[in-house]
Amino acid sequence: MRILFVGDVVGQLGLTLVQKYMPALKHQLKPQVTIINGENIADGKGITERLYKALLLAGADVVTLGNHAFRKRETVDFIGGTSKLIRPANFPPQVPGAGYTMINVNGVKLAVVNLQGRVFLDNIDDPFQKIDILLTKIKTETDLCFVDFHGEATSEKLAFAHYVDGRVAAVIGTHTHVQTNDARILAKGTAYLSDVGMVGSYNGILGVKPEPVLHSFLTNLPSRFEPIESGPGQLGACYIDLDATSGKAKKIQLIRIDPDHPLMEM
């Protein structure tokens, strides 16, 4: 099973870049499932129903979220009505929405799970214990499981990947917006990447205007961060090929598109 996973989409520029590059990526890679992290698409924090539907129209089969999942009030109202938008499964149980979904590809099911780390982030439920609970349900339907682990610390992401190595097909990190160079397949068959990167401005700081970020660092005062909505862009993604029989990963490949790395045949 071929999966294309696209990192955190930041603002309108991020959506524009997804719309621009998705046809070429799908033509070249021919993914059977496309997953996009959309937690930063609405002005840099959160998602709206309109923007969620725009990601579906751009080619997403599943949209994952993260710590900014409910920054837009309307998300609470519409997330429960869709099976293609998921928030971290280790949010408290009373939070609306689901933490995983199932995608059927020619009779083969893929579970897509969203989890959030706790190091340097909110002290929510333990993602290690949560995946154990989820896998008891998921394994009754499929051995193919993809995890978007939304976390700050590389150590936590890698520890989680080793914890589930051989039990899930892939653990791909999001949240830090900087693509890492550690794509690999672990000893028992789980594809791993600490962070897939982001989709948005190439000249900003993690997709937002540099000036407020610099002001915050220099003064220790709060600043309002705003996404850059024009100029050069970047797209971070990865391609994963899974063995549907064994539930293991066969290949993981980084995808990076920016002015210094133009889109080429892969």
Contacts in CASP RR format, 6 or more apart in sequence:
PFRMAT RR
TARGET T0000
AUTHOR 0000-0000-0000
METHOD contacts of the structure
MODEL  1
MRILFVGDVVGQLGLTLVQKYMPALKHQLKPQVTIINGENIADGKGITER
LYKALLLAGADVVTLGNHAFRKRETVDFIGGTSKLIRPANFPPQVPGAGY
TMINVNGVKLAVVNLQGRVFLDNIDDPFQKIDILLTKIKTETDLCFVDFH
GEATSEKLAFAHYVDGRVAAVIGTHTHVQTNDARILAKGTAYLSDVGMVG
SYNGILGVKPEPVLHSFLTNLPSRFEPIESGPGQLGACYIDLDATSGKAK
KIQLIRIDPDHPLMEM
1 32 0 8 1.000
1 33 0 8 1.000
1 105 0 8 1.000
1 108 0 8 1.000
1 110 0 8 1.000
1 144 0 8 1.000
1 241 0 8 1.000
1 242 0 8 1.000
1 244 0 8 1.000
2 29 0 8 1.000
2 30 0 8 1.000
2 31 0 8 1.000
2 32 0 8 1.000
2 33 0 8 1.000
2 239 0 8 1.000
2 240 0 8 1.000
2 241 0 8 1.000
2 242 0 8 1.000
3 31 0 8 1.000
3 32 0 8 1.000
3 33 0 8 1.000
3 34 0 8 1.000
3 35 0 8 1.000
3 110 0 8 1.000
3 146 0 8 1.000
3 170 0 8 1.000
3 239 0 8 1.000
3 240 0 8 1.000
3 241 0 8 1.000
3 242 0 8 1.000
4 25 0 8 1.000
4 26 0 8 1.000
4 29 0 8 1.000
4 31 0 8 1.000
4 33 0 8 1.000
4 34 0 8 1.000
4 35 0 8 1.000
4 237 0 8 1.000
4 238 0 8 1.000
4 239 0 8 1.000
5 34 0 8 1.000
5 35 0 8 1.000
5 36 0 8 1.000
5 146 0 8 1.000
5 148 0 8 1.000
5 172 0 8 1.000
5 196 0 8 1.000
5 237 0 8 1.000
5 238 0 8 1.000
5 239 0 8 1.000
5 240 0 8 1.000
6 18 0 8 1.000
6 34 0 8 1.000
6 35 0 8 1.000
6 36 0 8 1.000
6 37 0 8 1.000
6 60 0 8 1.000
6 196 0 8 1.000
6 199 0 8 1.000
6 235 0 8 1.000
6 236 0 8 1.000
6 237 0 8 1.000
7 36 0 8 1.000
7 37 0 8 1.000
7 174 0 8 1.000
7 196 0 8 1.000
7 197 0 8 1.000
7 198 0 8 1.000
7 199 0 8 1.000
7 236 0 8 1.000
7 237 0 8 1.000
8 37 0 8 1.000
8 38 0 8 1.000
8 39 0 8 1.000
8 40 0 8 1.000
8 174 0 8 1.000
8 175 0 8 1.000
8 177 0 8 1.000
8 197 0 8 1.000
8 198 0 8 1.000
8 199 0 8 1.000
9 15 0 8 1.000
9 17 0 8 1.000
9 18 0 8 1.000
9 36 0 8 1.000
9 37 0 8 1.000
9 38 0 8 1.000
9 40 0 8 1.000
9 41 0 8 1.000
9 55 0 8 1.000
9 198 0 8 1.000
9 199 0 8 1.000
9 200 0 8 1.000
10 40 0 8 1.000
10 41 0 8 1.000
10 44 0 8 1.000
10 177 0 8 1.000
10 198 0 8 1.000
10 199 0 8 1.000
10 200 0 8 1.000
10 201 0 8 1.000
10 206 0 8 1.000
10 207 0 8 1.000
10 208 0 8 1.000
10 227 0 8 1.000
11 40 0 8 1.000
11 41 0 8 1.000
11 42 0 8 1.000
11 43 0 8 1.000
11 44 0 8 1.000
11 200 0 8 1.000
11 227 0 8 1.000
11 229 0 8 1.000
12 227 0 8 1.000
12 229 0 8 1.000
13 200 0 8 1.000
13 201 0 8 1.000
13 227 0 8 1.000
13 228 0 8 1.000
13 229 0 8 1.000
13 230 0 8 1.000
13 231 0 8 1.000
13 233 0 8 1.000
14 41 0 8 1.000
14 199 0 8 1.000
14 200 0 8 1.000
14 233 0 8 1.000
15 41 0 8 1.000
15 51 0 8 1.000
15 54 0 8 1.000
15 55 0 8 1.000
15 58 0 8 1.000
17 199 0 8 1.000
17 200 0 8 1.000
17 233 0 8 1.000
17 234 0 8 1.000
17 235 0 8 1.000
18 36 0 8 1.000
18 55 0 8 1.000
18 58 0 8 1.000
18 199 0 8 1.000
18 235 0 8 1.000
19 54 0 8 1.000
19 58 0 8 1.000
21 235 0 8 1.000
21 257 0 8 1.000
21 263 0 8 1.000
22 34 0 8 1.000
22 58 0 8 1.000
22 59 0 8 1.000
24 263 0 8 1.000
25 31 0 8 1.000
25 237 0 8 1.000
25 255 0 8 1.000
25 263 0 8 1.000
26 34 0 8 1.000
26 59 0 8 1.000
28 265 0 8 1.000
28 266 0 8 1.000
29 239 0 8 1.000
29 266 0 8 1.000
31 239 0 8 1.000
32 105 0 8 1.000
32 106 0 8 1.000
33 61 0 8 1.000
33 62 0 8 1.000
33 103 0 8 1.000
33 105 0 8 1.000
33 110 0 8 1.000
33 112 0 8 1.000
33 146 0 8 1.000
34 59 0 8 1.000
34 60 0 8 1.000
34 61 0 8 1.000
34 62 0 8 1.000
35 60 0 8 1.000
35 61 0 8 1.000
35 62 0 8 1.000
35 63 0 8 1.000
35 64 0 8 1.000
35 112 0 8 1.000
35 146 0 8 1.000
35 148 0 8 1.000
36 55 0 8 1.000
36 58 0 8 1.000
36 59 0 8 1.000
36 60 0 8 1.000
36 62 0 8 1.000
36 63 0 8 1.000
36 64 0 8 1.000
37 63 0 8 1.000
37 64 0 8 1.000
37 65 0 8 1.000
37 66 0 8 1.000
37 148 0 8 1.000
37 150 0 8 1.000
37 174 0 8 1.000
37 196 0 8 1.000
38 46 0 8 1.000
38 47 0 8 1.000
38 51 0 8 1.000
38 52 0 8 1.000
38 55 0 8 1.000
38 63 0 8 1.000
38 64 0 8 1.000
38 65 0 8 1.000
39 45 0 8 1.000
39 46 0 8 1.000
39 47 0 8 1.000
39 64 0 8 1.000
39 65 0 8 1.000
39 66 0 8 1.000
39 67 0 8 1.000
39 68 0 8 1.000
39 69 0 8 1.000
39 150 0 8 1.000
39 174 0 8 1.000
40 46 0 8 1.000
40 68 0 8 1.000
40 198 0 8 1.000
40 227 0 8 1.000
41 47 0 8 1.000
41 51 0 8 1.000
41 55 0 8 1.000
42 48 0 8 1.000
42 51 0 8 1.000
42 71 0 8 1.000
42 72 0 8 1.000
43 226 0 8 1.000
43 227 0 8 1.000
44 68 0 8 1.000
44 208 0 8 1.000
44 225 0 8 1.000
44 227 0 8 1.000
45 68 0 8 1.000
45 71 0 8 1.000
45 72 0 8 1.000
46 65 0 8 1.000
46 68 0 8 1.000
46 69 0 8 1.000
46 70 0 8 1.000
46 71 0 8 1.000
46 72 0 8 1.000
46 75 0 8 1.000
47 63 0 8 1.000
47 65 0 8 1.000
47 69 0 8 1.000
47 72 0 8 1.000
47 75 0 8 1.000
47 85 0 8 1.000
48 72 0 8 1.000
48 74 0 8 1.000
48 75 0 8 1.000
49 74 0 8 1.000
49 75 0 8 1.000
49 78 0 8 1.000
52 63 0 8 1.000
52 78 0 8 1.000
52 82 0 8 1.000
52 85 0 8 1.000
55 63 0 8 1.000
56 63 0 8 1.000
56 84 0 8 1.000
60 84 0 8 1.000
61 84 0 8 1.000
61 103 0 8 1.000
62 84 0 8 1.000
62 85 0 8 1.000
62 86 0 8 1.000
62 101 0 8 1.000
62 103 0 8 1.000
62 112 0 8 1.000
63 84 0 8 1.000
63 85 0 8 1.000
63 86 0 8 1.000
64 86 0 8 1.000
64 112 0 8 1.000
64 114 0 8 1.000
64 148 0 8 1.000
64 150 0 8 1.000
64 174 0 8 1.000
65 85 0 8 1.000
65 86 0 8 1.000
65 87 0 8 1.000
65 88 0 8 1.000
65 114 0 8 1.000
65 150 0 8 1.000
66 87 0 8 1.000
66 88 0 8 1.000
66 114 0 8 1.000
66 116 0 8 1.000
66 150 0 8 1.000
66 174 0 8 1.000
66 175 0 8 1.000
67 88 0 8 1.000
67 116 0 8 1.000
67 121 0 8 1.000
67 122 0 8 1.000
67 150 0 8 1.000
67 175 0 8 1.000
69 75 0 8 1.000
69 79 0 8 1.000
69 87 0 8 1.000
69 88 0 8 1.000
69 91 0 8 1.000
70 76 0 8 1.000
70 87 0 8 1.000
70 95 0 8 1.000
76 96 0 8 1.000
79 85 0 8 1.000
79 87 0 8 1.000
79 96 0 8 1.000
79 97 0 8 1.000
80 96 0 8 1.000
80 97 0 8 1.000
80 98 0 8 1.000
81 97 0 8 1.000
83 98 0 8 1.000
83 101 0 8 1.000
84 101 0 8 1.000
85 97 0 8 1.000
86 97 0 8 1.000
86 98 0 8 1.000
86 99 0 8 1.000
86 100 0 8 1.000
86 101 0 8 1.000
86 112 0 8 1.000
86 113 0 8 1.000
86 114 0 8 1.000
87 95 0 8 1.000
87 97 0 8 1.000
87 98 0 8 1.000
87 99 0 8 1.000
87 114 0 8 1.000
88 99 0 8 1.000
88 114 0 8 1.000
88 115 0 8 1.000
88 116 0 8 1.000
88 124 0 8 1.000
88 127 0 8 1.000
88 150 0 8 1.000
89 98 0 8 1.000
89 99 0 8 1.000
89 100 0 8 1.000
89 113 0 8 1.000
89 114 0 8 1.000
89 115 0 8 1.000
89 127 0 8 1.000
89 130 0 8 1.000
89 134 0 8 1.000
90 115 0 8 1.000
90 116 0 8 1.000
90 117 0 8 1.000
90 124 0 8 1.000
90 125 0 8 1.000
90 126 0 8 1.000
90 127 0 8 1.000
90 130 0 8 1.000
91 99 0 8 1.000
91 116 0 8 1.000
91 124 0 8 1.000
91 125 0 8 1.000
92 124 0 8 1.000
92 125 0 8 1.000
99 113 0 8 1.000
99 114 0 8 1.000
100 111 0 8 1.000
100 112 0 8 1.000
100 113 0 8 1.000
100 114 0 8 1.000
100 134 0 8 1.000
100 138 0 8 1.000
101 111 0 8 1.000
101 112 0 8 1.000
102 109 0 8 1.000
102 110 0 8 1.000
102 111 0 8 1.000
102 112 0 8 1.000
102 141 0 8 1.000
102 142 0 8 1.000
103 109 0 8 1.000
103 110 0 8 1.000
103 112 0 8 1.000
108 142 0 8 1.000
108 144 0 8 1.000
108 244 0 8 1.000
109 141 0 8 1.000
109 142 0 8 1.000
109 144 0 8 1.000
110 142 0 8 1.000
110 144 0 8 1.000
110 145 0 8 1.000
110 146 0 8 1.000
110 242 0 8 1.000
111 138 0 8 1.000
111 141 0 8 1.000
111 142 0 8 1.000
111 144 0 8 1.000
111 145 0 8 1.000
111 146 0 8 1.000
112 145 0 8 1.000
112 146 0 8 1.000
112 148 0 8 1.000
113 131 0 8 1.000
113 134 0 8 1.000
113 138 0 8 1.000
113 145 0 8 1.000
113 146 0 8 1.000
113 147 0 8 1.000
113 148 0 8 1.000
113 168 0 8 1.000
114 147 0 8 1.000
114 148 0 8 1.000
114 150 0 8 1.000
115 127 0 8 1.000
115 130 0 8 1.000
115 131 0 8 1.000
115 147 0 8 1.000
115 148 0 8 1.000
115 149 0 8 1.000
115 150 0 8 1.000
115 160 0 8 1.000
116 122 0 8 1.000
116 124 0 8 1.000
116 127 0 8 1.000
116 149 0 8 1.000
116 150 0 8 1.000
116 151 0 8 1.000
117 124 0 8 1.000
117 127 0 8 1.000
117 149 0 8 1.000
117 150 0 8 1.000
117 151 0 8 1.000
117 152 0 8 1.000
117 153 0 8 1.000
117 156 0 8 1.000
117 157 0 8 1.000
117 160 0 8 1.000
118 124 0 8 1.000
118 126 0 8 1.000
118 127 0 8 1.000
118 156 0 8 1.000
119 151 0 8 1.000
119 152 0 8 1.000
119 153 0 8 1.000
119 155 0 8 1.000
119 156 0 8 1.000
120 152 0 8 1.000
120 153 0 8 1.000
121 151 0 8 1.000
121 152 0 8 1.000
127 149 0 8 1.000
127 160 0 8 1.000
128 160 0 8 1.000
128 163 0 8 1.000
131 147 0 8 1.000
131 160 0 8 1.000
131 163 0 8 1.000
131 164 0 8 1.000
131 168 0 8 1.000
135 145 0 8 1.000
135 164 0 8 1.000
135 167 0 8 1.000
135 168 0 8 1.000
138 145 0 8 1.000
143 169 0 8 1.000
143 246 0 8 1.000
143 247 0 8 1.000
144 169 0 8 1.000
144 242 0 8 1.000
144 244 0 8 1.000
144 247 0 8 1.000
145 167 0 8 1.000
145 168 0 8 1.000
145 169 0 8 1.000
145 170 0 8 1.000
146 168 0 8 1.000
146 169 0 8 1.000
146 170 0 8 1.000
146 172 0 8 1.000
146 240 0 8 1.000
147 164 0 8 1.000
147 168 0 8 1.000
147 170 0 8 1.000
147 171 0 8 1.000
147 172 0 8 1.000
148 172 0 8 1.000
148 173 0 8 1.000
148 174 0 8 1.000
149 157 0 8 1.000
149 160 0 8 1.000
149 161 0 8 1.000
149 171 0 8 1.000
149 172 0 8 1.000
149 173 0 8 1.000
149 174 0 8 1.000
150 173 0 8 1.000
150 174 0 8 1.000
150 175 0 8 1.000
151 157 0 8 1.000
151 173 0 8 1.000
151 174 0 8 1.000
151 175 0 8 1.000
151 176 0 8 1.000
152 175 0 8 1.000
152 176 0 8 1.000
154 180 0 8 1.000
154 194 0 8 1.000
154 195 0 8 1.000
157 171 0 8 1.000
157 173 0 8 1.000
157 194 0 8 1.000
157 195 0 8 1.000
158 192 0 8 1.000
158 194 0 8 1.000
160 171 0 8 1.000
161 171 0 8 1.000
161 186 0 8 1.000
161 190 0 8 1.000
161 192 0 8 1.000
162 186 0 8 1.000
164 171 0 8 1.000
164 190 0 8 1.000
165 186 0 8 1.000
165 187 0 8 1.000
165 188 0 8 1.000
165 189 0 8 1.000
165 190 0 8 1.000
166 186 0 8 1.000
166 188 0 8 1.000
166 189 0 8 1.000
166 190 0 8 1.000
166 248 0 8 1.000
167 190 0 8 1.000
168 190 0 8 1.000
169 189 0 8 1.000
169 190 0 8 1.000
169 191 0 8 1.000
169 240 0 8 1.000
169 242 0 8 1.000
169 247 0 8 1.000
169 248 0 8 1.000
169 249 0 8 1.000
170 190 0 8 1.000
170 191 0 8 1.000
170 192 0 8 1.000
170 240 0 8 1.000
170 242 0 8 1.000
170 249 0 8 1.000
170 252 0 8 1.000
171 190 0 8 1.000
171 191 0 8 1.000
171 192 0 8 1.000
171 193 0 8 1.000
172 191 0 8 1.000
172 192 0 8 1.000
172 193 0 8 1.000
172 196 0 8 1.000
172 238 0 8 1.000
172 240 0 8 1.000
173 193 0 8 1.000
173 194 0 8 1.000
173 195 0 8 1.000
173 196 0 8 1.000
174 195 0 8 1.000
174 196 0 8 1.000
174 197 0 8 1.000
175 195 0 8 1.000
176 195 0 8 1.000
176 197 0 8 1.000
176 206 0 8 1.000
177 195 0 8 1.000
177 197 0 8 1.000
177 198 0 8 1.000
177 206 0 8 1.000
177 207 0 8 1.000
178 195 0 8 1.000
178 197 0 8 1.000
178 198 0 8 1.000
178 206 0 8 1.000
179 195 0 8 1.000
179 196 0 8 1.000
179 197 0 8 1.000
179 198 0 8 1.000
179 236 0 8 1.000
179 254 0 8 1.000
179 256 0 8 1.000
180 193 0 8 1.000
180 194 0 8 1.000
180 195 0 8 1.000
180 197 0 8 1.000
181 254 0 8 1.000
182 192 0 8 1.000
182 193 0 8 1.000
182 194 0 8 1.000
183 191 0 8 1.000
183 192 0 8 1.000
183 193 0 8 1.000
183 238 0 8 1.000
183 252 0 8 1.000
183 253 0 8 1.000
183 254 0 8 1.000
184 191 0 8 1.000
184 192 0 8 1.000
184 193 0 8 1.000
184 252 0 8 1.000
185 191 0 8 1.000
185 192 0 8 1.000
185 248 0 8 1.000
185 249 0 8 1.000
185 250 0 8 1.000
185 251 0 8 1.000
185 252 0 8 1.000
186 192 0 8 1.000
188 248 0 8 1.000
189 248 0 8 1.000
189 249 0 8 1.000
190 248 0 8 1.000
190 249 0 8 1.000
191 240 0 8 1.000
191 242 0 8 1.000
191 249 0 8 1.000
191 251 0 8 1.000
191 252 0 8 1.000
192 252 0 8 1.000
193 238 0 8 1.000
193 252 0 8 1.000
193 254 0 8 1.000
196 236 0 8 1.000
196 237 0 8 1.000
196 238 0 8 1.000
197 236 0 8 1.000
197 237 0 8 1.000
198 206 0 8 1.000
198 207 0 8 1.000
198 234 0 8 1.000
198 236 0 8 1.000
199 234 0 8 1.000
199 235 0 8 1.000
199 236 0 8 1.000
199 237 0 8 1.000
200 207 0 8 1.000
200 227 0 8 1.000
200 228 0 8 1.000
200 233 0 8 1.000
200 234 0 8 1.000
200 235 0 8 1.000
201 207 0 8 1.000
201 208 0 8 1.000
201 227 0 8 1.000
201 228 0 8 1.000
201 229 0 8 1.000
201 231 0 8 1.000
201 232 0 8 1.000
201 233 0 8 1.000
201 234 0 8 1.000
202 231 0 8 1.000
202 232 0 8 1.000
202 233 0 8 1.000
202 234 0 8 1.000
202 258 0 8 1.000
202 259 0 8 1.000
203 228 0 8 1.000
203 231 0 8 1.000
203 232 0 8 1.000
203 233 0 8 1.000
204 210 0 8 1.000
204 228 0 8 1.000
205 213 0 8 1.000
206 213 0 8 1.000
207 227 0 8 1.000
207 228 0 8 1.000
208 225 0 8 1.000
208 226 0 8 1.000
208 227 0 8 1.000
208 228 0 8 1.000
209 225 0 8 1.000
209 226 0 8 1.000
209 227 0 8 1.000
209 228 0 8 1.000
212 223 0 8 1.000
212 224 0 8 1.000
212 225 0 8 1.000
212 226 0 8 1.000
213 223 0 8 1.000
213 225 0 8 1.000
215 221 0 8 1.000
215 223 0 8 1.000
216 222 0 8 1.000
216 223 0 8 1.000
232 258 0 8 1.000
232 259 0 8 1.000
233 258 0 8 1.000
233 259 0 8 1.000
234 256 0 8 1.000
234 257 0 8 1.000
234 258 0 8 1.000
235 255 0 8 1.000
235 256 0 8 1.000
235 257 0 8 1.000
235 258 0 8 1.000
236 255 0 8 1.000
236 256 0 8 1.000
236 257 0 8 1.000
237 255 0 8 1.000
237 256 0 8 1.000
238 252 0 8 1.000
238 253 0 8 1.000
238 254 0 8 1.000
238 255 0 8 1.000
239 251 0 8 1.000
239 252 0 8 1.000
239 253 0 8 1.000
239 255 0 8 1.000
239 266 0 8 1.000
240 249 0 8 1.000
240 251 0 8 1.000
240 252 0 8 1.000
240 253 0 8 1.000
241 249 0 8 1.000
241 250 0 8 1.000
241 251 0 8 1.000
241 252 0 8 1.000
242 248 0 8 1.000
242 249 0 8 1.000
242 250 0 8 1.000
243 249 0 8 1.000
243 250 0 8 1.000
253 266 0 8 1.000
255 266 0 8 1.000
257 263 0 8 1.000
END
